């Protein structure tokens, strides 16, 4: 009997300890989420009226709804998004772009450097190109590959003679190789496109030389 009671008590102690630990973990997560929201709000208060400036905020796809609400609170017709060095994936980008398209505000520029968006995010970014005011796109170090470059170039060329973006940064994507040279050369001659920065990609010296000789818009 004493042995049975000892086992029961021991089990109860373990359950109580686990329950307390679980509760503590939940409290910690809730606290972190609350602190992140406060950081975002503080950053937004100090941003310019036409900028959603949230660099290096450790944002994830779970924070997208809050970013959208903040965007909608801005009393300006045109916005610039500075979201570099966070943890947004194509899922968050998709939600953000959908919200932008549904709203009345236009987007002049987008910086997603350092977010793991990958090729999958390109198809959503391209949807911003039809607002006639988009000028600046920076997607460095997002996991872009040669396949993503092709999709990006195809999207830009849908605007025919005039590029929907003036300045394009796709550097530091190590999976962009010499295979992308042919695609990038398709952009030569487009009106308005003044710069394509591909510094830090996996291009050979020969490929870099070819791009530089073809057009001054390439920075390799």
C-alpha positions, 0 to 999 in steps of 0.5 A, a space after each residue: 500500500 505504501 509502495 502504491 501511494 509513493 508511486 502515485 505521489 511521485 507521478 503527481 509531482 512529475 505532472 505538477 512539475 511538467 504542468 508548471 514548466 508548460 505554463 512557464 513556456 507558454 508565458 514566455 512565448 506570450 511575453 515574447 510576442 507582446 514584446 515584439 508587437 511593442 517593438 514594431 509599434 515603436 519602430 512604426 512611430 519613428 518611421 516616416 509617414 510614407 515608409 513601413 520601416 521594420 528592418 531587423 525586427 525578427 519578424 516572421 509570417 505570424 507578424 504579417 497581420 500586424 504589419 498589414 494593419 499598421 500599413 492601413 493606418 498610414 494616411 498616405 497614397 504611396 508606401 515604401 516597405 523596408 523589411 530587410 533582415 527578418 524571417 518572412 517567407 513567401 507565405 508572409 509575402 503572399 499575405 502582404 501583397 494580397 492586402 496591398 492589392 486590395 487596398 488603395 495605397 500604392 507601393 514605390 519600393 520594397 526591400 526584402 533583403 535577408 528574408 528566406 523568401 526564395 523563388 516561391 516569393 517572386 510570383 507574389 512580388 511581381 504582382 506589385 509591378 502593375 501599379 505604375 509607380 513601383 521604382 525600387 526592388 531589393 531582394 538580396 540574399 533571399 535564396 533566389 536561384 537561376 529559376 527565380 531569375 527567369 521568373 523575375 525577368 519574365 515578369 518584368 518583360 510583361 510590361 513590354 518596352 518599359 520596365 516596371 522597376 527602375 532599380 533592381 538588387 538581386 545580389 548575394 544570392 549564391 545560387 544565381 550562376 552563369 545560367 542566369 546571364 542569358 536571362 538578364 541580358 533580355 532586360 537590356 534596352 528596357 526604358 526606365 531600368 537604370 540599374 541591376 545589382 548582382 554583386 556577390 552571386 556565383 558568376 564567373 569572371 567571364 560572365 561578369 565581363 559579358 554583362 558589363 560589356 553588354 550594358 552599363 546597367 549591370 553592377 557585378 
